[in-house]
Amino acid sequence: MNGRNPRAKAARTFKLGDKVYLPPVSKSPAVTAENDPQLELFEGGARAVNRAQRKEPEFLKRVEREHAESRAIAARLPEGVFFGTSSWSFPEWAGVVYSRRSSQAELAREGLREYARHPLLTTVGIDRSFYAPIPKADLERYGSQLPSGFLCVAKAPAAVVEPTMRQRGGLRERNPDFLSASRLIDELVAPFAESFREHTGPFLLQFPPAPPEHRLAPREFAENLEQFLGALPRDFSYAVELRDATLLTDDYRRALAAHGAAHVYNFATAMPMPADQERVVPLEQAPFALVRLLLPPGSTYEGRREELRPFDRVSSPQPEMRREVLDLLRRAVERHIPISVLVNNKAEGCSPLTIRVLAELLAEEGLRSKV
């Protein structure tokens, strides 16, 4: 993920084979709040948004103090290091990131402006694109809230990265659009190029575990992935996240290297620790690095959510994870590789406070003088 984005502005059309794609063309079915609960949060419908906000001086004072302390930490960080959270719409972060109590829906719509003022929050994940294409007006609204050069990491649609489709009755069928470059371009790359180019960082390709009957052999997955990456526009960056450890192979590493894509060093349920992943896919293989801190290995999403709510404090520190992330940060800085770390609440309990801990530890090492 390049610093303040010196890359040239992308064209508004993309050629894939003999076909020219004009953004945006969505193949997704219509999504409503009735069939996708995510949409209600992001669209800010009347049912979800509480616009009668109360100013709460205690939150404002806490945020001002947090900004002052974080600004001092940020001043000692080496260049090329970016911290952010997997998403931003958490009311529990009042007093940590936000200066007042807001609903989840309002933060999803308008929270980026205040989020981006936090001195240590210099990138962010956009999960919404995993569920459905983001309308042009919403991308433009996001962009209007962000400072120049602030880059976001957007997830590829589930329709492109999930090998199966859920059917009625819980049955699953093979997904004909799995690893479809044209669909990724239509639903994500082209709309972002048109309406969100200044803030487009790496596109995140998150591959979940597949049911046994639809699971590709590791070599077949790597071959298909290489073809897919080779068909994507080269003026964007791509990062691949695995949730199945059997796919982390030398064939996979070579597929990434062939097209300059990065491996996501994740802290996740069914994956080895980040240091073990880096032994397979070396940090220096790609021009940028991305780390995602999600769940301790062996834990579950639902279990961690219930254990760690309300996400307003670090209640489950992970010392080994911190050591490994700091080592990745240290070596990325030494090799002049831009590196971004995205943190989920379920890693330790509160993403922004985990980021503060990691930033403090990195700043203490005084890496600025070494680069």
The 8 nearest C-alpha neighbors of each residue, nearest first, counted from 0:
[[1, 287, 337, 200, 201, 338, 2, 288],
 [0, 2, 4, 337, 3, 287, 5, 79],
 [3, 1, 4, 79, 0, 337, 5, 148],
 [2, 4, 148, 5, 1, 149, 150, 147],
 [3, 5, 1, 6, 2, 148, 197, 150],
 [4, 6, 3, 7, 1, 2, 148, 8],
 [7, 5, 4, 8, 234, 1, 9, 235],
 [8, 6, 9, 5, 234, 4, 10, 197],
 [7, 9, 6, 10, 196, 197, 192, 234],
 [10, 8, 192, 7, 234, 11, 196, 235],
 [9, 11, 12, 8, 13, 192, 193, 234],
 [10, 12, 193, 192, 9, 189, 22, 13],
 [13, 11, 21, 20, 10, 19, 22, 14],
 [14, 12, 20, 19, 15, 232, 11, 21],
 [13, 15, 19, 18, 20, 16, 17, 12],
 [14, 16, 18, 17, 19, 230, 13, 181],
 [17, 15, 18, 14, 230, 19, 13, 181],
 [16, 18, 15, 19, 14, 20, 13, 230],
 [17, 19, 15, 16, 14, 20, 13, 181],
 [18, 20, 14, 13, 15, 21, 12, 17],
 [21, 19, 13, 12, 14, 22, 18, 185],
 [20, 22, 12, 23, 19, 11, 13, 24],
 [23, 21, 189, 190, 24, 185, 20, 12],
 [22, 24, 190, 185, 189, 21, 25, 186],
 [25, 23, 185, 22, 186, 26, 21, 20],
 [26, 24, 186, 27, 185, 23, 132, 182],
 [27, 25, 28, 24, 186, 182, 185, 132],
 [26, 28, 25, 29, 131, 132, 30, 186],
 [29, 27, 30, 26, 25, 131, 31, 132],
 [28, 30, 27, 31, 131, 26, 34, 25],
 [31, 29, 28, 35, 34, 32, 131, 38],
 [30, 32, 33, 34, 35, 38, 29, 39],
 [31, 33, 35, 39, 36, 38, 34, 30],
 [32, 34, 31, 35, 36, 30, 39, 38],
 [35, 33, 31, 32, 30, 36, 38, 37],
 [34, 36, 32, 37, 38, 33, 31, 30],
 [35, 37, 32, 38, 39, 34, 33, 40],
 [38, 36, 35, 40, 39, 41, 32, 127],
 [39, 37, 41, 40, 36, 32, 35, 42],
 [38, 40, 32, 42, 37, 41, 36, 44],
 [41, 39, 104, 38, 37, 43, 42, 107],
 [40, 42, 38, 107, 43, 39, 104, 108],
 [43, 41, 39, 44, 40, 38, 108, 104],
 [42, 44, 104, 41, 40, 48, 39, 47],
 [45, 43, 46, 47, 42, 39, 48, 40],
 [44, 46, 47, 48, 43, 49, 39, 42],
 [45, 47, 44, 48, 43, 39, 49, 104],
 [48, 46, 45, 44, 104, 43, 49, 39],
 [49, 47, 104, 105, 45, 43, 50, 46],
 [50, 48, 51, 102, 47, 52, 105, 101],
 [49, 51, 52, 48, 105, 101, 102, 53],
 [52, 50, 49, 53, 48, 101, 54, 102],
 [53, 51, 50, 54, 101, 100, 49, 99],
 [54, 52, 55, 51, 99, 100, 101, 50],
 [53, 55, 99, 56, 52, 100, 98, 59],
 [54, 56, 57, 99, 58, 53, 59, 98],
 [55, 57, 59, 58, 60, 54, 99, 98],
 [56, 58, 60, 59, 55, 61, 94, 98],
 [59, 57, 94, 98, 61, 56, 60, 55],
 [58, 60, 98, 56, 62, 57, 61, 63],
 [61, 59, 63, 57, 58, 62, 56, 64],
 [60, 62, 94, 58, 64, 59, 63, 65],
 [63, 61, 65, 94, 59, 64, 60, 95],
 [62, 64, 60, 66, 65, 61, 59, 67],
 [63, 65, 61, 67, 62, 66, 60, 68],
 [66, 64, 62, 68, 63, 67, 69, 61],
 [67, 65, 69, 63, 64, 68, 70, 62],
 [66, 68, 64, 70, 65, 69, 63, 71],
 [67, 69, 65, 71, 70, 66, 64, 72],
 [68, 70, 72, 66, 71, 67, 118, 65],
 [71, 69, 73, 67, 118, 72, 68, 66],
 [70, 72, 74, 69, 68, 73, 67, 75],
 [73, 71, 69, 70, 74, 75, 359, 362],
 [74, 72, 70, 76, 75, 71, 69, 119],
 [73, 75, 71, 72, 76, 70, 77, 362],
 [76, 74, 362, 73, 72, 77, 71, 367],
 [75, 77, 362, 73, 74, 78, 367, 72],
 [78, 76, 367, 366, 79, 80, 75, 332],
 [79, 77, 80, 76, 367, 332, 2, 337],
 [78, 80, 337, 2, 338, 77, 81, 336],
 [81, 79, 338, 78, 339, 337, 77, 82],
 [82, 80, 339, 121, 122, 340, 338, 79],
 [81, 83, 340, 120, 121, 339, 122, 341],
 [84, 82, 122, 123, 341, 120, 121, 340],
 [83, 85, 342, 341, 123, 86, 343, 350],
 [86, 84, 124, 343, 341, 342, 123, 83],
 [87, 85, 124, 84, 125, 88, 123, 126],
 [86, 88, 89, 84, 107, 110, 85, 111],
 [89, 87, 106, 107, 103, 86, 90, 110],
 [88, 90, 91, 92, 103, 87, 106, 102],
 [91, 89, 92, 101, 103, 93, 102, 100],
 [92, 90, 89, 93, 311, 310, 309, 100],
 [91, 93, 95, 90, 96, 89, 311, 94],
 [94, 92, 97, 91, 95, 99, 100, 98],
 [93, 95, 58, 62, 61, 98, 97, 96],
 [94, 96, 92, 93, 62, 97, 65, 61],
 [97, 95, 92, 94, 93, 114, 62, 117],
 [98, 96, 93, 99, 94, 95, 92, 113],
 [97, 99, 59, 58, 94, 93, 62, 96],
 [100, 98, 97, 93, 55, 58, 54, 101],
 [99, 101, 93, 90, 102, 52, 98, 53],
 [102, 100, 90, 99, 105, 106, 103, 52],
 [101, 103, 105, 104, 90, 49, 48, 106],
 [104, 102, 106, 88, 105, 90, 89, 107],
 [103, 105, 40, 107, 43, 102, 106, 48],
 [104, 106, 108, 102, 107, 103, 48, 109],
 [105, 107, 110, 88, 109, 103, 108, 104],
 [108, 106, 88, 104, 105, 41, 110, 109],
 [109, 107, 105, 106, 41, 110, 104, 43],
 [108, 110, 106, 111, 105, 107, 112, 144],
 [111, 109, 106, 112, 113, 107, 114, 108],
 [112, 110, 114, 113, 109, 144, 115, 145],
 [111, 113, 144, 110, 114, 115, 145, 109],
 [112, 114, 116, 115, 111, 110, 97, 117],
 [113, 115, 111, 116, 112, 117, 110, 96],
 [114, 116, 113, 117, 112, 111, 120, 145],
 [117, 115, 113, 114, 118, 112, 120, 66],
 [116, 118, 120, 115, 119, 114, 66, 96],
 [119, 117, 70, 120, 69, 116, 66, 73],
 [120, 118, 117, 121, 73, 69, 82, 355],
 [121, 119, 83, 117, 82, 118, 122, 115],
 [120, 122, 81, 82, 83, 119, 149, 115],
 [121, 123, 83, 151, 150, 120, 82, 81],
 [124, 122, 83, 151, 84, 85, 152, 86],
 [123, 125, 85, 152, 86, 151, 153, 126],
 [124, 126, 153, 127, 152, 86, 154, 123],
 [127, 125, 128, 154, 129, 124, 153, 86],
 [126, 128, 129, 125, 130, 131, 133, 154],
 [127, 129, 131, 130, 132, 126, 154, 156],
 [128, 130, 156, 157, 154, 127, 155, 126],
 [131, 129, 128, 127, 156, 157, 132, 37],
 [130, 132, 128, 129, 133, 156, 27, 127],
 [133, 131, 128, 186, 134, 187, 25, 130],
 [132, 134, 128, 131, 135, 137, 138, 127],
 [135, 133, 137, 136, 132, 138, 190, 139],
 [134, 136, 138, 137, 139, 194, 133, 190],
 [137, 135, 139, 134, 138, 140, 194, 133],
 [136, 138, 140, 139, 134, 135, 141, 133],
 [139, 137, 141, 135, 140, 136, 195, 194],
 [138, 140, 142, 136, 137, 141, 194, 143],
 [139, 141, 137, 143, 138, 142, 136, 144],
 [142, 140, 138, 144, 139, 143, 137, 145],
 [141, 143, 139, 144, 145, 140, 138, 195],
 [142, 144, 140, 141, 145, 139, 146, 112],
 [145, 143, 112, 142, 141, 111, 140, 146],
 [144, 146, 142, 143, 112, 149, 115, 147],
 [147, 145, 149, 148, 144, 115, 143, 142],
 [146, 148, 149, 145, 197, 198, 3, 150],
 [147, 149, 3, 150, 4, 198, 146, 197],
 [148, 150, 198, 147, 146, 122, 145, 121],
 [151, 149, 198, 200, 199, 122, 148, 152],
 [152, 150, 200, 123, 199, 122, 124, 198],
 [151, 153, 124, 200, 201, 202, 125, 123],
 [154, 152, 125, 202, 203, 124, 151, 126],
 [155, 153, 203, 129, 126, 128, 202, 204],
 [154, 156, 204, 129, 203, 128, 157, 202],
 [157, 155, 129, 158, 159, 128, 130, 154],
 [156, 158, 129, 160, 159, 161, 130, 155],
 [157, 159, 156, 160, 161, 176, 177, 174],
 [160, 158, 177, 178, 157, 156, 176, 179],
 [159, 161, 157, 206, 177, 158, 178, 162],
 [160, 162, 157, 163, 158, 159, 177, 206],
 [163, 161, 174, 177, 173, 160, 209, 213],
 [164, 162, 173, 174, 172, 161, 171, 165],
 [163, 165, 172, 174, 171, 173, 166, 162],
 [166, 164, 171, 170, 169, 163, 172, 167],
 [165, 167, 170, 171, 169, 168, 164, 172],
 [168, 166, 169, 170, 165, 171, 164, 172],
 [167, 169, 170, 166, 165, 171, 172, 164],
 [168, 170, 167, 166, 165, 171, 164, 172],
 [171, 169, 166, 168, 165, 167, 172, 164],
 [170, 172, 165, 164, 166, 163, 169, 173],
 [173, 171, 164, 163, 174, 165, 170, 166],
 [172, 174, 163, 162, 164, 175, 213, 171],
 [173, 175, 163, 162, 164, 176, 177, 172],
 [174, 176, 177, 173, 162, 179, 163, 178],
 [177, 175, 179, 174, 159, 178, 158, 182],
 [176, 178, 159, 162, 179, 174, 175, 160],
 [179, 177, 159, 227, 160, 176, 180, 224],
 [180, 178, 176, 182, 177, 181, 159, 183],
 [179, 181, 183, 182, 227, 178, 231, 184],
 [182, 180, 184, 183, 179, 185, 15, 20],
 [181, 183, 185, 184, 179, 180, 186, 159],
 [184, 182, 180, 186, 181, 185, 187, 188],
 [183, 185, 188, 181, 182, 189, 187, 186],
 [184, 186, 182, 24, 23, 183, 189, 187],
 [185, 187, 25, 183, 132, 184, 182, 24],
 [188, 186, 184, 183, 190, 189, 185, 191],
 [187, 189, 184, 191, 190, 192, 183, 186],
 [188, 190, 22, 192, 184, 191, 185, 187],
 [191, 189, 193, 23, 192, 22, 187, 188],
 [190, 192, 195, 194, 188, 193, 189, 196],
 [193, 191, 196, 189, 190, 194, 195, 188],
 [192, 194, 190, 191, 11, 189, 195, 196],
 [193, 195, 191, 192, 139, 190, 196, 138],
 [196, 194, 191, 198, 197, 192, 138, 199],
 [195, 197, 192, 199, 198, 191, 194, 193],
 [198, 196, 195, 199, 148, 147, 150, 149],
 [197, 199, 150, 196, 149, 195, 151, 148],
 [200, 198, 196, 150, 151, 197, 195, 201],
 [199, 201, 150, 151, 152, 0, 198, 202],
 [202, 200, 236, 237, 152, 203, 238, 0],
 [201, 203, 237, 153, 152, 154, 238, 236],
 [202, 204, 154, 238, 153, 155, 205, 239],
 [205, 203, 239, 155, 240, 238, 154, 206],
 [204, 206, 240, 203, 239, 241, 207, 160],
 [205, 207, 241, 160, 242, 240, 204, 161],
 [208, 206, 242, 209, 205, 161, 241, 243],
 [209, 207, 243, 242, 206, 210, 214, 241],
 [208, 210, 214, 213, 211, 207, 162, 163],
 [209, 211, 213, 212, 214, 208, 163, 171],
 [212, 210, 214, 213, 209, 215, 208, 216],
 [211, 213, 210, 214, 209, 215, 173, 172],
 [214, 212, 211, 210, 209, 215, 173, 162],
 [213, 215, 211, 209, 212, 210, 216, 162],
 [216, 214, 220, 219, 217, 213, 218, 209],
 [215, 217, 219, 218, 220, 214, 246, 221],
 [218, 216, 246, 220, 219, 221, 215, 245],
 [219, 217, 221, 220, 216, 250, 222, 251],
 [220, 218, 222, 216, 221, 217, 215, 223],
 [219, 221, 217, 223, 218, 222, 215, 224],
 [222, 220, 251, 224, 218, 219, 223, 250],
 [223, 221, 219, 225, 224, 220, 218, 226],
 [224, 222, 220, 226, 225, 221, 219, 227],
 [225, 223, 227, 221, 222, 226, 220, 228],
 [224, 226, 254, 222, 228, 227, 223, 229],
 [225, 227, 229, 223, 224, 228, 222, 230],
 [226, 228, 224, 230, 225, 229, 180, 178],
 [229, 227, 225, 230, 231, 226, 224, 258],
 [228, 230, 226, 227, 231, 225, 258, 257],
 [231, 229, 227, 228, 180, 15, 226, 232],
 [230, 232, 228, 229, 180, 233, 227, 184],
 [233, 231, 234, 235, 230, 13, 14, 229],
 [232, 234, 235, 231, 236, 229, 258, 230],
 [233, 235, 232, 9, 236, 7, 6, 8],
 [236, 234, 233, 232, 237, 201, 200, 202],
 [235, 237, 201, 202, 260, 200, 238, 234],
 [238, 236, 202, 201, 260, 203, 261, 239],
 [237, 239, 261, 203, 260, 262, 204, 263],
 [240, 238, 204, 262, 263, 205, 203, 261],
 [241, 239, 205, 263, 204, 206, 262, 238],
 [242, 240, 206, 243, 205, 239, 207, 244],
 [241, 243, 207, 208, 206, 270, 269, 244],
 [244, 242, 208, 241, 245, 246, 269, 270],
 [243, 245, 270, 246, 247, 242, 269, 271],
 [244, 246, 247, 243, 217, 248, 216, 270],
 [247, 245, 217, 244, 248, 243, 251, 241],
 [248, 246, 244, 245, 251, 249, 279, 241],
 [249, 247, 251, 250, 246, 252, 279, 217],
 [248, 250, 252, 251, 253, 279, 247, 280],
 [251, 249, 253, 248, 252, 221, 218, 254],
 [250, 252, 221, 254, 248, 249, 253, 247],
 [253, 251, 249, 255, 250, 254, 280, 256],
 [252, 254, 256, 250, 255, 251, 257, 249],
 [255, 253, 225, 251, 257, 252, 256, 221],
 [254, 256, 260, 252, 253, 257, 258, 259],
 [255, 257, 253, 259, 258, 254, 252, 260],
 [256, 258, 254, 255, 259, 253, 225, 260],
 [257, 259, 256, 260, 255, 229, 228, 254],
 [260, 258, 256, 285, 255, 257, 261, 286],
 [259, 261, 255, 237, 238, 258, 285, 256],
 [262, 260, 238, 285, 239, 288, 263, 255],
 [261, 263, 239, 238, 264, 240, 260, 280],
 [264, 262, 240, 289, 290, 239, 265, 238],
 [265, 263, 290, 273, 262, 291, 276, 289],
 [266, 264, 291, 290, 292, 267, 263, 273],
 [265, 267, 292, 293, 294, 272, 295, 273],
 [268, 266, 294, 296, 293, 270, 295, 265],
 [267, 269, 296, 297, 298, 294, 270, 295],
 [270, 268, 296, 267, 242, 297, 243, 244],
 [269, 271, 244, 267, 268, 242, 272, 296],
 [272, 270, 275, 276, 273, 269, 244, 296],
 [271, 273, 275, 274, 266, 270, 276, 265],
 [274, 272, 276, 264, 275, 265, 277, 266],
 [275, 273, 277, 276, 272, 323, 278, 327],
 [276, 274, 278, 277, 273, 272, 271, 279],
 [277, 275, 273, 278, 274, 279, 280, 271],
 [276, 278, 280, 281, 274, 279, 275, 273],
 [277, 279, 275, 276, 280, 281, 274, 282],
 [278, 280, 277, 276, 281, 249, 248, 275],
 [279, 281, 277, 252, 278, 276, 282, 262],
 [282, 280, 277, 283, 284, 278, 279, 276],
 [281, 283, 284, 277, 280, 285, 288, 331],
 [282, 284, 281, 285, 286, 336, 334, 331],
 [283, 285, 282, 281, 256, 286, 280, 261],
 [284, 286, 261, 287, 283, 259, 260, 282],
 [287, 285, 336, 259, 284, 288, 283, 337],
 [288, 286, 337, 0, 336, 285, 338, 261],
 [289, 287, 338, 261, 337, 339, 0, 290],
 [288, 290, 339, 263, 338, 340, 264, 291],
 [291, 289, 340, 264, 263, 265, 339, 341],
 [292, 290, 265, 341, 340, 342, 293, 264],
 [291, 293, 266, 342, 265, 346, 343, 341],
 [292, 294, 346, 343, 267, 266, 345, 291],
 [295, 293, 267, 346, 268, 345, 266, 296],
 [294, 296, 267, 298, 268, 266, 297, 346],
 [297, 295, 268, 267, 298, 269, 294, 270],
 [296, 298, 268, 295, 269, 299, 267, 294],
 [297, 299, 268, 296, 295, 294, 300, 303],
 [300, 298, 302, 301, 303, 268, 297, 294],
 [299, 301, 303, 302, 304, 298, 294, 345],
 [302, 300, 304, 303, 299, 305, 306, 298],
 [301, 303, 299, 305, 304, 300, 306, 298],
 [302, 304, 306, 300, 305, 301, 345, 307],
 [305, 303, 301, 307, 306, 302, 308, 300],
 [304, 306, 302, 303, 307, 308, 301, 309],
 [305, 307, 303, 304, 308, 302, 301, 348],
 [306, 308, 348, 304, 305, 303, 310, 309],
 [309, 307, 310, 305, 304, 306, 348, 311],
 [308, 310, 311, 307, 91, 348, 312, 349],
 [311, 309, 349, 308, 348, 312, 307, 91],
 [310, 312, 349, 91, 309, 92, 348, 313],
 [313, 311, 349, 314, 310, 348, 352, 309],
 [314, 312, 348, 349, 347, 315, 316, 352],
 [313, 315, 348, 312, 347, 316, 307, 349],
 [314, 316, 347, 313, 348, 317, 307, 346],
 [317, 315, 347, 318, 314, 313, 348, 346],
 [316, 318, 320, 319, 321, 315, 347, 346],
 [319, 317, 321, 320, 316, 322, 323, 315],
 [320, 318, 322, 321, 317, 323, 324, 272],
 [319, 321, 323, 317, 318, 322, 324, 266],
 [320, 322, 318, 324, 319, 323, 325, 317],
 [323, 321, 319, 325, 320, 324, 318, 326],
 [322, 324, 326, 320, 325, 321, 274, 319],
 [325, 323, 327, 321, 326, 322, 328, 320],
 [326, 324, 328, 322, 327, 323, 329, 321],
 [325, 327, 329, 323, 324, 328, 330, 322],
 [328, 326, 324, 330, 325, 329, 331, 323],
 [329, 327, 325, 331, 326, 330, 324, 332],
 [328, 330, 326, 332, 327, 331, 325, 333],
 [329, 331, 333, 327, 332, 328, 334, 326],
 [332, 330, 336, 334, 328, 333, 329, 335],
 [331, 333, 335, 329, 330, 334, 336, 328],
 [332, 334, 330, 331, 335, 370, 329, 369],
 [333, 335, 331, 332, 336, 330, 283, 370],
 [336, 334, 332, 333, 331, 337, 79, 370],
 [335, 337, 331, 287, 334, 332, 338, 286],
 [338, 336, 79, 287, 0, 1, 80, 288],
 [339, 337, 288, 80, 289, 287, 336, 79],
 [338, 340, 81, 289, 82, 80, 290, 288],
 [339, 341, 290, 82, 291, 289, 83, 81],
 [342, 340, 291, 83, 84, 85, 82, 290],
 [343, 341, 84, 292, 350, 85, 291, 83],
 [342, 344, 293, 85, 345, 350, 346, 292],
 [345, 343, 349, 350, 348, 346, 310, 347],
 [344, 346, 343, 348, 347, 294, 303, 293],
 [345, 347, 294, 293, 344, 343, 292, 348],
 [348, 346, 315, 316, 313, 345, 349, 314],
 [347, 349, 313, 344, 310, 307, 345, 314],
 [350, 348, 344, 310, 312, 313, 311, 352],
 [349, 351, 344, 353, 342, 343, 352, 84],
 [352, 350, 354, 353, 349, 355, 84, 95],
 [353, 351, 355, 354, 350, 349, 356, 313],
 [354, 352, 356, 350, 355, 351, 349, 357],
 [355, 353, 351, 357, 352, 356, 358, 350],
 [354, 356, 352, 358, 353, 357, 359, 351],
 [357, 355, 353, 359, 354, 358, 360, 352],
 [358, 356, 354, 360, 359, 355, 361, 353],
 [357, 359, 361, 355, 360, 356, 362, 354],
 [360, 358, 362, 356, 361, 357, 355, 72],
 [359, 361, 357, 363, 358, 362, 356, 364],
 [360, 362, 358, 363, 359, 364, 357, 325],
 [363, 361, 359, 76, 75, 364, 360, 365],
 [364, 362, 360, 365, 361, 359, 75, 366],
 [363, 365, 362, 361, 366, 360, 367, 359],
 [366, 364, 363, 367, 362, 368, 75, 361],
 [365, 367, 369, 368, 364, 77, 370, 362],
 [366, 368, 77, 369, 365, 370, 76, 75],
 [367, 369, 366, 370, 365, 77, 364, 75],
 [370, 368, 366, 367, 333, 365, 332, 77],
 [369, 367, 368, 333, 366, 332, 335, 77]]
